[in-house]
Amino acid sequence: MLKILAIDDNNDNLISLKAIVQDAFPESFFYSALNGPKGIDVATANDPDVILLDVIMPDMDGFEVCQILKKNERTRDIPVVFLTANTGSKESRINPTCS
């Protein structure tokens, strides 16, 4: 069974993502977290197949979350898809520190 984790500080976004994911992958299991630290805990505990990660969050942004995930042996190989409403320049949306 496909396991997907979404991390976003906006609960409405998580509700929308869950609906989209469950429509496209009805047999999947959807985990969610409203902040970076909780998302890291959920990822470590549940070993999702992919993480959908909001870039702009208070306290710990998506890039910081990704860096922590990639340093952890248990979570480092999980693909991370960044989500953002940032419409600035390409350079402001790309951060090479999370690889």
N, C-alpha and C positions, 0 to 999 in steps of 0.2 A: 504494500500500500504506500502510495506517495505521501510524504509528510512535508508540509509547507509551513514555514514560520514567517509571520509578518510582524515587523517591529515599527511602530509609528506612534507618536504622541497624540494623535487625533483619533479618537474612537470612531468617529464617522468614517474615516478612511479605512479603518480596520473592518468595519461592517461591510463597506463596499468591496474591499479586496476579498473578503470571505465569500461574498455572493458571486463574484467573478470567478474565483478559483473553484468553488463548488459547482458552478455551472459548467466550466470547462473540464473539470476533473471530479466527477461526482463521487468517486470511490476514495478520494484523498482525505487525509486528516489535516485540519487547519489549526495551527497554534497561533496565538497572538500575544503581544506584549506591548504595553503602553510607554515603555521607556527602555533605554539602552541596557542598564544593569539587569532588569528583569528579562530582557531578550537574551542576554548572554546566559543567564541561568536556565531559561527554557531551552536554548540551543544545546547547552551542555547536557542537560537531563534527557532530552528527547531525540537527539541526533537527526534533525530534519534533513531532507534531501536538497532543499534550497531555502534561502532566506531572502525575503523581500524587505529591504531596509530603507527607511526614510532617512534622508541626509540631514534635514534641518529639524533638530529636536533640542529642547533645553537641557542644560546640565551636561549631557554627553551626546555629541552629534553622531551621525551615522558613520563618519570616517573613524572616529575614536572607537566605536563599537566594533567595526570591521577589523581595526588593528588588533584589538584584544582577541577577537575570534581567530584571527590568522596566527596569533602567537600561541594559541592553545592547541596542543597535539590532538585533542579530541574533536575540535571544531575547524581546524585549519583547512580541511579539504572540502568543506561545504561551500558550494557556489553562492555568492551574494549578488543580488540584483538591487542596485540603488534606485530609489524612487525620490523624485524631487519636483517641487513646483517652481524651483529657481529657473527663471527665464533669462538670466544674465548671460555673459559671454561663455563660450566653450571652456575657457581656462578656469572660470569660477566653478564649473561643474565637474572638473576632472581633478582628482587628487591621487597622485601616484604612491602615496604612503600606504595604501591598503592593497597589498599584492601578495 
